[in-house]
Amino acid sequence: MSRLTAKQIQTKLATLAEWTRSGAVIQRTFTFEDFLHAMRFVDKVAAEAERVQHHPDIMVRYSKVTLALSTHDAGGISDKDFDFAASADRIFVGA
């Protein structure tokens, strides 16, 4: 898996709602009704991360969950991060 260029990242970000780039990661904050709903989302994201063997940094602040994605083997952002971001968005819609 190779690292994407800045232009490739910008193009791919345009296809994902609410995801942004911050240095060498793409990230999004998801907002929930309460802490329990946030944690249910985290549990589903964790299961998906294990399934695909790509693990986001997860930050929880009460009803907000921020996911940050980067591919360590590629030394930056790769297609794998965008694939996982799309999966997280699908999990959020179904949460």
N, C-alpha and C positions, 0 to 999 in steps of 0.2 A: 504494500500500500504506500503510495507516494504522497508527499505533502502537496497541497494545492497552492497555486499562485494567488496573489492578492486579487487579481481580476476574476479568477475562477470562484474564489470565496464570495466576492461581491455578487456575482451572477447567481450563485446558488442561494445566498441569503435572501435574494429577492423572491425566491419561491417559497420561503418559510415565514409565516406570520410571527412577528414578535421576537424572532431570534436576532441577536446582534453579535458583532465581533468585539472581543476585548483582548487585544494582544494576540496570543497564540491559542485562544479558545473561542468557541461560539457558545452563547449562553441565552437562556430564557428564564424568566421568573413566572411561575404559574401561581394563581391565586385561588384559594378554596374557601368554602363556607366556614370551616373551622379546622382545628388541629387534626382531628380524627380523619377528616376527608383528605387532608394533605398527606397524612401518613399512609392511608390506603393507596394513594397515588405513588408514593415512594416505594411501597411494597411491590406494586405492579412494575414500576420502572426497574427495580432491582431484579425481578424475575426475568424481564426482557434482557437486561444487561448480562445476566448469567447465560441465558440462552444463546446470545450472539457473541459472548466473550468480549464485550466492549463496555467499559465501566465509567460512567460519568462521575464527576465530582458533584455531590448532592449537598446543598445547604438548606436547612429548614429553619424558618422563623415563623412560629405559630401557624398561620394559615397560608404562608407563602413558601414555595419550594423553588429554588434556583438550581438548574442543571447547567453544568459547564462541561463542554466536550472538547477533547483534543486527542490526537493519536500519538502516543509516546513513541511508538516504533517509527513513525514517519517524521517525527520531530516537529509536529505542528498539526494543522487542520487538514483532514483528508475526507474522501468520500464517505468513509466509515462514520464520521461524525455527523454528516448530513443525513445518512441513512438512519442513524439512531435518533437524531432530532425529529425526523418525520415519524418514527415509531412513538416517541414520547408525545408528540402532538396527537396521534391517534389514541393513545392511552388516555390522555387528558379529556378528549371529546367523549370517550366512553366511561369516564370516571363518575 
